[in-house]
Amino acid sequence: MPDKYSRFSELPHQAVDVIVIGSGFAGLAAAIEAAAAGASVIVVEKMLAPGGNSLISDGGIAAPGTVYQLDAGITWDSPELMYRDMITAGEGLNHPQLVKVIAAGAKAAFLWTEEFLGVSYKNRVDIFGGHSVARCHTPESVSGRSLIKKQIEKLTSLGVPLYLGTPVKALVQDERGRVVGIKVADRDGGLRSDHADQTTIHAAKAVIVAAGGFGSDVAFRQAQDPRLDETLMSTNKPSATAEILKECMWIGANPVQLSRIQLGPWASPDEKGFGLGPLFGDYVALPYGVLIDPATGGRFVNELSDRKTLAEAMLRNRHPVIGIADAAGAQTAGWDLQPAVRKGVVKTFASLAELAADYGIDPGALQDSLSRFNHMVIRGEDCDFYKPLLNMAAPIEHPPFYAMRFWPKVHYTMGGIQIDVLARVIHRDQYPIDGLFAAGEVTGGIHGACRLGSCAITECLVMGRIAGQQAARL
Ligand SMILES: Cc1cc2nc3c(=O)[nH]c(=O)nc-3n(C[C@H](O)[C@H](O)[C@H](O)COP(=O)(O)OP(=O)(O)OC[C@H]3O[C@@H](n4cnc5c(N)ncnc54)[C@H](O)[C@@H]3O)c2cc1C
């Protein structure tokens, strides 16, 4: 990352063509495209560091038809299949035209990160619940940081300034309702009034909103879904709040599906934030292991269900559940679990009896459940919960056994402001608001009832790039 970003005191006095709010994947993709198309662009970010939730993400990106899939022997994936998977998980609430654009643009977005920006990916593809094939590509760093770093390098080479510590307080409209700028404050500035500390920056072409989701905004999220109070932890950064979403609504943007808030079912209640547990949960225990209700010692769900199904099944148990995999599953998955083990989030056991004793599970019931599951693995069919038993699934019987407590955390907000396929923000009366575009988690309707793992980054890049290209064309 560059060690010098632009400062509030250096904000431009002249109008720029395009202002981008937010420095996550979506905002930076938009800024790069707008600048590459010849527009003068600035990015404003309220935090003192760039990247938002994008920076702390795993960086996993879904794309069909890549060489990585071919290397893994997957020849049958396609944009149509990805579209169907997203609509199925979204329970048909997804805005279908947006999903089509994203599935169709996924491979190009992935190649853009790899070939244009220079991100390196692991030579593997992973499957997450709800996808019908392995299509998640993970960067070598297993972190969104590498993509953010490359995006910022590209922006710097294009001469685009990124202003940190610059919260946007309001959108500015002209007398005909066109968005023509923003009001920013330095970090302690006042809200909505023409406070002395507020500065107006004019946009000659457009403002692009890429301010992320609202998973950390307890009051706002709880108003949408009263179950999501402060006792439920979140994987998000504290900066994931709703003020820009509310500002868009204030000027008439249509909010869609705000109560559709995703809980990450692969999280551990034994650590704060996203933590190290999800690497074991999502990449090892769910595909190659089982989930056990400690009260019964039995399985209770298809572990490769989508996130909504899994999280709801866990919440019905009313207590954390135990994810278990063995040495063979861990080896097949091929991830380094030692950091999570050292942190104490994932535990290892020499025998199932030890594991059962540690979590207070009836050892006989646990042994019976695993024997039954192993038998079904050998037969290749899960007659209890219909988990797709992957080619590489093997009976869970080789010590050491790995285990983690699972409990959902607020992870992603599917709802947001309505956009069309050109990333234009749609007014509540269903016309595009002049001069206003949006992309990324601040938008709604793409994932419907449930976002599939690794589809958010795809969406941020596809729609962010479109927003930047369209804004520059005005
Ligand atoms: C821990 C974690 C892991 C994840 N892993 C994956 C994954 O592997 N694959 C996947 O597809 N998805 C993943 N996701 C989801 C995905 O990372 C996010 O949905 C995506 O990064 C959001 O990008 P964005 O650009 O929309 O918003 P963000 O990256 O959150 O960026 C928004 C930015 O806007 C700024 N901002 C907000 N309000 C203002 C304001 N008033 N003024 C100025 N700036 C403002 C914020 O500070 C922030 O920096 C993960 C999410 C989390 C939390």
The ligand as an SDF file (V2000), in Angstrom:
LIG
                    3D

 53 58  0  0  0  0  0  0  0  0999 V2000
  -14.7030  -10.9990    7.2910 C   0  0  0  0  0  0  0  0  0  0  0  0
  -15.3480  -11.0430    5.9450 C   0  0  0  0  0  0  0  0  0  0  0  0
  -14.9390  -11.9880    5.0140 C   0  0  0  0  0  0  0  0  0  0  0  0
  -15.5310  -12.0040    3.7370 C   0  0  0  0  0  0  0  0  0  0  0  0
  -15.0560  -12.8820    2.7880 N   0  0  0  0  0  0  0  0  0  0  0  0
  -15.6120  -12.8610    1.5520 C   0  0  0  0  0  0  0  0  0  0  0  0
  -15.1000  -13.6790    0.5060 C   0  0  0  0  0  0  0  0  0  0  0  0
  -14.0950  -14.3870    0.6760 O   0  0  0  0  0  0  0  0  0  0  0  0
  -15.7360  -13.6410   -0.7070 N   0  0  0  0  0  0  0  0  0  0  0  0
  -16.8060  -12.8320   -0.9530 C   0  0  0  0  0  0  0  0  0  0  0  0
  -17.3400  -12.8210   -2.0580 O   0  0  0  0  0  0  0  0  0  0  0  0
  -17.2750  -12.0070    0.0140 N   0  0  0  0  0  0  0  0  0  0  0  0
  -16.6910  -11.9920    1.2390 C   0  0  0  0  0  0  0  0  0  0  0  0
  -17.1710  -11.1310    2.1890 N   0  0  0  0  0  0  0  0  0  0  0  0
  -18.1430  -10.1070    1.7900 C   0  0  0  0  0  0  0  0  0  0  0  0
  -17.4060   -9.0470    0.9660 C   0  0  0  0  0  0  0  0  0  0  0  0
  -16.0560   -8.9540    1.3890 O   0  0  0  0  0  0  0  0  0  0  0  0
  -18.0580   -7.6770    1.1080 C   0  0  0  0  0  0  0  0  0  0  0  0
  -19.4220   -7.7740    0.7870 O   0  0  0  0  0  0  0  0  0  0  0  0
  -17.3970   -6.6840    0.1500 C   0  0  0  0  0  0  0  0  0  0  0  0
  -15.9970   -6.6370    0.3800 O   0  0  0  0  0  0  0  0  0  0  0  0
  -18.0200   -5.3000    0.3010 C   0  0  0  0  0  0  0  0  0  0  0  0
  -17.3050   -4.4350   -0.5290 O   0  0  0  0  0  0  0  0  0  0  0  0
  -17.8280   -2.9560   -0.7150 P   0  0  0  0  0  0  0  0  0  0  0  0
  -16.8250   -2.3050   -1.6080 O   0  0  0  0  0  0  0  0  0  0  0  0
  -19.2370   -2.9400   -1.1090 O   0  0  0  0  0  0  0  0  0  0  0  0
  -17.7710   -2.3390    0.7600 O   0  0  0  0  0  0  0  0  0  0  0  0
  -16.5390   -2.1910    1.7800 P   0  0  0  0  0  0  0  0  0  0  0  0
  -15.3780   -3.0200    1.3940 O   0  0  0  0  0  0  0  0  0  0  0  0
  -17.0770   -2.3870    3.1520 O   0  0  0  0  0  0  0  0  0  0  0  0
  -16.1000   -0.6710    1.5740 O   0  0  0  0  0  0  0  0  0  0  0  0
  -16.9960    0.3740    1.8750 C   0  0  0  0  0  0  0  0  0  0  0  0
  -16.1620    1.5450    2.3370 C   0  0  0  0  0  0  0  0  0  0  0  0
  -16.9980    2.6990    2.4100 O   0  0  0  0  0  0  0  0  0  0  0  0
  -16.6000    3.4520    3.5240 C   0  0  0  0  0  0  0  0  0  0  0  0
  -17.6830    4.3440    3.9480 N   0  0  0  0  0  0  0  0  0  0  0  0
  -18.8480    3.9900    4.5400 C   0  0  0  0  0  0  0  0  0  0  0  0
  -19.5670    5.0790    4.8450 N   0  0  0  0  0  0  0  0  0  0  0  0
  -18.8440    6.1510    4.4230 C   0  0  0  0  0  0  0  0  0  0  0  0
  -19.0290    7.5570    4.4880 C   0  0  0  0  0  0  0  0  0  0  0  0
  -20.0920    8.0980    5.1040 N   0  0  0  0  0  0  0  0  0  0  0  0
  -18.0880    8.3630    3.9620 N   0  0  0  0  0  0  0  0  0  0  0  0
  -16.9760    7.8490    3.3770 C   0  0  0  0  0  0  0  0  0  0  0  0
  -16.7240    6.5210    3.3290 N   0  0  0  0  0  0  0  0  0  0  0  0
  -17.6530    5.6880    3.8410 C   0  0  0  0  0  0  0  0  0  0  0  0
  -16.2860    2.3940    4.5630 C   0  0  0  0  0  0  0  0  0  0  0  0
  -15.4830    2.8970    5.6130 O   0  0  0  0  0  0  0  0  0  0  0  0
  -15.5820    1.3420    3.7270 C   0  0  0  0  0  0  0  0  0  0  0  0
  -14.1820    1.5190    3.7050 O   0  0  0  0  0  0  0  0  0  0  0  0
  -16.5780  -11.0960    3.4440 C   0  0  0  0  0  0  0  0  0  0  0  0
  -16.9990  -10.1680    4.3940 C   0  0  0  0  0  0  0  0  0  0  0  0
  -16.3830  -10.1190    5.6320 C   0  0  0  0  0  0  0  0  0  0  0  0
  -16.8270   -9.1090    6.6410 C   0  0  0  0  0  0  0  0  0  0  0  0
  1  2  1  0
  2  3  1  0
  2 52  2  0
  3  4  2  0
  4  5  1  0
  4 50  1  0
  5  6  2  0
  6  7  1  0
  6 13  1  0
  7  8  2  0
  7  9  1  0
  9 10  1  0
 10 11  2  0
 10 12  1  0
 12 13  2  0
 13 14  1  0
 14 15  1  0
 14 50  1  0
 15 16  1  0
 16 17  1  0
 16 18  1  0
 18 19  1  0
 18 20  1  0
 20 21  1  0
 20 22  1  0
 22 23  1  0
 23 24  1  0
 24 25  2  0
 24 26  1  0
 24 27  1  0
 27 28  1  0
 28 29  2  0
 28 30  1  0
 28 31  1  0
 31 32  1  0
 32 33  1  0
 33 34  1  0
 33 48  1  0
 34 35  1  0
 35 36  1  0
 35 46  1  0
 36 37  1  0
 36 45  1  0
 37 38  2  0
 38 39  1  0
 39 40  1  0
 39 45  2  0
 40 41  1  0
 40 42  2  0
 42 43  1  0
 43 44  2  0
 44 45  1  0
 46 47  1  0
 46 48  1  0
 48 49  1  0
 50 51  2  0
 51 52  1  0
 52 53  1  0
M  END
$$$$
